[in-house]
């Protein structure tokens, strides 16, 4: 049985839903207020978004 939507479309929809949630909940502002920072590489916000998208 083939999926209704291709994997790339599902992945894009999931990514946009996670991004929308993070914007509405102002997660980036909370990370900034809690002084969660990194010296190099990706931002902490991107890493946490990635972790959330793995759970879903």
Secondary structure as UniProt FT lines:
FT   HELIX           7..25
FT   HELIX           27..33
FT   TURN            34..35
FT   HELIX           44..55
//
